[in-house]
Amino acid sequence: MHRFIRGMLDNDSIFGQIMTRCGIIIAANILFVVFSLPVITAGPALAALYYVMLKVLRGDRELNPFTTFWQGFRMNFKQAVVCWLVLIVLIAVGAMDISICMQAGGVLVWVKYATYAIAAAVLVVCSYLVPVMAAFEDTIPNLLRNAVFFIGRRPLKIIPVLFANTVPMAITFLDRRMLPLYAFMWSTFGFAAVAMFVSSVLIKDFEVYLPKAETAEEEAPEEQSDFNQKRTDKQTLEDMKKLGQ
């Protein structure tokens, strides 16, 4: 019995792996909530959250969620802050535009549908941009281009990605009676669970352009470990060209 319990609690057992992953999800989620409190840092915090989830999915067994989150936060800080501020401005302008169209009436009411279409396109791009930013290090224009590339490469994956990024949050705000429970879930594991799901949907597409993950038998040099050095856009383009030949 003692041996059975020891085997079950071992990190390499199925139970141990599940508990380890749950612990990483909870720790990364709490870090995301804390780092998002200043609001302006919500973008880098979300990129760091995806950075952790992608590393987990790539099989990093010795992952420390605290150091890994901080590493992803630092690496994506500038680009993520700029993208986050631009998104806030777009949301404000879009909301103002819809409000004006609704109040003006007449033909302008139809303009709001164009705003809805633009908002949907922005939502799709942003849903891909954050995980792409977490996986590939590059300038914002090139990250946007790569996000559009992955959208066009597997367009059907837009459905589960958008579902994960919109439906749970919509349910949270629509069901006011359960809001305290939802708040607890979001603050403990909700954001990380969404990031894990989206990452699991996109990871196979990303791995074609990423270095091979380390294995227990082969210890790669520190500067070439999987996500310690993200691929540059030049390397990604070269791999894309090889893939198309």
MIFILUM-621657 format. One record per residue (C-alpha): residue in three letters; x, y, z. Coordinates in steps of 0.001 Angstrom, whole numbers. Layout:
// MIFILUM-621657
R,ALA,X,Y,Z .
...
***
This chain:
// MIFILUM-621657
R,MET,0,0,0 .
R,HIS,2814,2359,922 .
R,ARG,4581,1597,-2359 .
R,PHE,1350,2206,-4296 .
R,ILE,860,5617,-2674 .
R,ARG,4476,6565,-3330 .
R,GLY,4104,5532,-6964 .
R,MET,888,7494,-7360 .
R,LEU,2408,10651,-5854 .
R,ASP,5563,10413,-7936 .
R,ASN,5994,13289,-10394 .
R,ASP,6319,10850,-13310 .
R,SER,3012,9108,-12551 .
R,ILE,-187,10129,-14321 .
R,PHE,-1601,11558,-11103 .
R,GLY,1641,13414,-10399 .
R,GLN,1729,14899,-13896 .
R,ILE,-1892,16045,-13637 .
R,MET,-1293,17642,-10229 .
R,THR,1897,19307,-11467 .
R,ARG,103,20765,-14472 .
R,CYS,-2790,21955,-12295 .
R,GLY,-313,23644,-9961 .
R,ILE,1387,25412,-12875 .
R,ILE,-1971,26578,-14242 .
R,ILE,-3058,27985,-10882 .
R,ALA,300,29655,-10187 .
R,ALA,502,31195,-13676 .
R,ASN,-3100,32398,-13446 .
R,ILE,-2504,34125,-10101 .
R,LEU,629,35759,-11507 .
R,PHE,-1369,36978,-14510 .
R,VAL,-4025,38526,-12266 .
R,VAL,-1416,40235,-10065 .
R,PHE,632,41565,-12996 .
R,SER,-2551,42822,-14711 .
R,LEU,-3625,44995,-11765 .
R,PRO,-1800,48101,-13086 .
R,VAL,-3976,47643,-16250 .
R,ILE,-1248,48923,-18571 .
R,THR,727,45715,-17983 .
R,ALA,-2197,43405,-18833 .
R,GLY,-825,42869,-22354 .
R,PRO,2626,41658,-21275 .
R,ALA,1017,39586,-18506 .
R,LEU,-1208,37802,-21029 .
R,ALA,1757,37147,-23329 .
R,ALA,3683,35754,-20343 .
R,LEU,736,33512,-19482 .
R,TYR,763,32043,-22998 .
R,TYR,4549,31729,-22783 .
R,VAL,4170,29465,-19743 .
R,MET,1361,27401,-21285 .
R,LEU,3310,26842,-24515 .
R,LYS,6344,25671,-22573 .
R,VAL,4178,23240,-20602 .
R,LEU,2701,21814,-23794 .
R,ARG,6181,21377,-25249 .
R,GLY,7080,19025,-22403 .
R,ASP,9212,21102,-20056 .
R,ARG,9120,18884,-16945 .
R,GLU,11257,21150,-14768 .
R,LEU,9286,24312,-15421 .
R,ASN,9100,26871,-12639 .
R,PRO,5949,28927,-13306 .
R,PHE,7274,31958,-11429 .
R,THR,10617,32303,-13218 .
R,THR,9132,31282,-16574 .
R,PHE,6296,33804,-16263 .
R,TRP,8748,36567,-15394 .
R,GLN,10942,35597,-18344 .
R,GLY,7983,35766,-20736 .
R,PHE,6865,39061,-19198 .
R,ARG,10261,40697,-19760 .
R,MET,10727,39338,-23276 .
R,ASN,7360,40592,-24526 .
R,PHE,6975,43758,-22461 .
R,LYS,7513,46460,-25101 .
R,GLN,5561,44870,-27938 .
R,ALA,2719,43738,-25679 .
R,VAL,2304,47157,-24025 .
R,VAL,2094,48887,-27405 .
R,CYS,-417,46339,-28756 .
R,TRP,-2484,46548,-25565 .
R,LEU,-2665,50376,-25680 .
R,VAL,-3605,50322,-29373 .
R,LEU,-6342,47788,-28610 .
R,ILE,-7740,49986,-25820 .
R,VAL,-7843,52961,-28206 .
R,LEU,-9601,50871,-30874 .
R,ILE,-12180,49667,-28351 .
R,ALA,-12838,53232,-27188 .
R,VAL,-13170,54560,-30747 .
R,GLY,-15412,51654,-31756 .
R,ALA,-17696,52101,-28747 .
R,MET,-17938,55847,-29420 .
R,ASP,-18699,55205,-33088 .
R,ILE,-21496,52747,-32274 .
R,SER,-22976,55132,-29691 .
R,ILE,-22999,58011,-32183 .
R,CYS,-24575,55853,-34892 .
R,MET,-27316,54647,-32545 .
R,GLN,-28166,58175,-31393 .
R,ALA,-28060,59752,-34855 .
R,GLY,-30413,57217,-36425 .
R,GLY,-31165,57121,-40138 .
R,VAL,-28522,55780,-42485 .
R,LEU,-25811,56024,-39823 .
R,VAL,-27428,53136,-37942 .
R,TRP,-26104,50835,-40648 .
R,VAL,-22560,52102,-40136 .
R,LYS,-22482,50278,-36814 .
R,TYR,-22496,46949,-38660 .
R,ALA,-19250,47910,-40370 .
R,THR,-17857,48672,-36913 .
R,TYR,-19001,45243,-35709 .
R,ALA,-17233,43606,-38668 .
R,ILE,-14005,45485,-37935 .
R,ALA,-14283,44564,-34255 .
R,ALA,-14688,40878,-35168 .
R,ALA,-11596,41017,-37397 .
R,VAL,-9581,42720,-34635 .
R,LEU,-10730,40075,-32141 .
R,VAL,-9587,37249,-34416 .
R,VAL,-6183,38830,-35040 .
R,CYS,-5645,39599,-31347 .
R,SER,-6621,36043,-30384 .
R,TYR,-3735,34802,-32533 .
R,LEU,-1332,37698,-31971 .
R,VAL,-811,37025,-28256 .
R,PRO,210,33338,-28606 .
R,VAL,2310,34217,-31671 .
R,MET,4043,36941,-29635 .
R,ALA,4698,34420,-26870 .
R,ALA,6251,31946,-29307 .
R,PHE,8167,34183,-31738 .
R,GLU,10347,37194,-31002 .
R,ASP,10029,39962,-33586 .
R,THR,8766,43426,-34399 .
R,ILE,5060,44219,-34122 .
R,PRO,4434,44428,-37915 .
R,ASN,6070,41037,-38450 .
R,LEU,4187,39512,-35515 .
R,LEU,929,40771,-37020 .
R,ARG,1875,39293,-40373 .
R,ASN,2708,35954,-38771 .
R,ALA,-594,35984,-36875 .
R,VAL,-2455,36486,-40167 .
R,PHE,-345,33708,-41696 .
R,PHE,-1431,31216,-39024 .
R,ILE,-5054,32363,-39358 .
R,GLY,-5003,31663,-43089 .
R,ARG,-3087,28410,-42706 .
R,ARG,-5776,26699,-40591 .
R,PRO,-8913,28902,-40807 .
R,LEU,-11150,26320,-39121 .
R,LYS,-9127,26713,-35927 .
R,ILE,-10553,30218,-35607 .
R,ILE,-13766,28655,-34262 .
R,PRO,-12345,26979,-31115 .
R,VAL,-9944,29881,-30514 .
R,LEU,-12742,32473,-30626 .
R,PHE,-15042,30225,-28601 .
R,ALA,-12492,29956,-25785 .
R,ASN,-11779,33691,-25803 .
R,THR,-15389,34906,-25851 .
R,VAL,-17978,32397,-24611 .
R,PRO,-16685,31817,-21043 .
R,MET,-16353,35570,-20454 .
R,ALA,-19782,36237,-21967 .
R,ILE,-21356,33644,-19661 .
R,THR,-19654,35311,-16711 .
R,PHE,-21282,38670,-17368 .
R,LEU,-24670,37315,-18438 .
R,ASP,-25214,35135,-15350 .
R,ARG,-25081,37769,-12598 .
R,ARG,-26289,35407,-9872 .
R,MET,-23187,33239,-10210 .
R,LEU,-20799,36176,-10556 .
R,PRO,-18979,35553,-7224 .
R,LEU,-18263,31942,-8239 .
R,TYR,-17108,33007,-11694 .
R,ALA,-14869,35681,-10170 .
R,PHE,-13239,33029,-7986 .
R,MET,-12733,30718,-10974 .
R,TRP,-11222,33450,-13144 .
R,SER,-8899,34602,-10361 .
R,THR,-7596,31094,-9636 .
R,PHE,-7426,29221,-12955 .
R,GLY,-9830,30631,-15582 .
R,PHE,-7454,32773,-17663 .
R,ALA,-4742,30107,-17632 .
R,ALA,-7258,27423,-18613 .
R,VAL,-8299,29474,-21652 .
R,ALA,-4648,30091,-22549 .
R,MET,-3897,26382,-22186 .
R,PHE,-6799,25431,-24454 .
R,VAL,-5902,27978,-27145 .
R,SER,-2228,26998,-26954 .
R,SER,-3128,23328,-27366 .
R,VAL,-5101,24228,-30512 .
R,LEU,-2235,26222,-32053 .
R,ILE,863,24390,-30789 .
R,LYS,1113,21969,-33727 .
R,ASP,1141,24866,-36206 .
R,PHE,3787,26689,-34171 .
R,GLU,6076,23711,-33683 .
R,VAL,6891,23541,-37401 .
R,TYR,8802,26824,-36986 .
R,LEU,10205,26320,-33490 .
R,PRO,13405,24579,-32342 .
R,LYS,12982,20999,-31205 .
R,ALA,12115,20742,-27530 .
R,GLU,14701,19312,-25161 .
R,THR,14426,15674,-24148 .
R,ALA,15651,14026,-20990 .
R,GLU,18309,12130,-22984 .
R,GLU,19588,15124,-24922 .
R,GLU,20489,18223,-22981 .
R,ALA,20691,21147,-25382 .
R,PRO,22901,24136,-24613 .
R,GLU,21186,26744,-22500 .
R,GLU,21151,29329,-25278 .
R,GLN,19279,26925,-27580 .
R,SER,16674,25475,-25215 .
R,ASP,13141,25445,-26609 .
R,PHE,11537,28710,-25543 .
R,ASN,14569,30271,-23857 .
R,GLN,15418,31695,-27288 .
R,LYS,12361,32371,-29433 .
R,ARG,12667,32180,-33189 .
R,THR,13338,35415,-35022 .
R,ASP,11223,36360,-38019 .
R,LYS,14145,35777,-40378 .
R,GLN,14470,32184,-39210 .
R,THR,10715,31727,-39453 .
R,LEU,10650,33019,-43035 .
R,GLU,13457,30690,-44031 .
R,ASP,11593,27717,-42586 .
R,MET,8356,28807,-44287 .
R,LYS,10129,29013,-47634 .
R,LYS,11613,25526,-47160 .
R,LEU,8190,24215,-46250 .
R,GLY,6669,25618,-49439 .
R,GLN,9339,24139,-51720 .
***
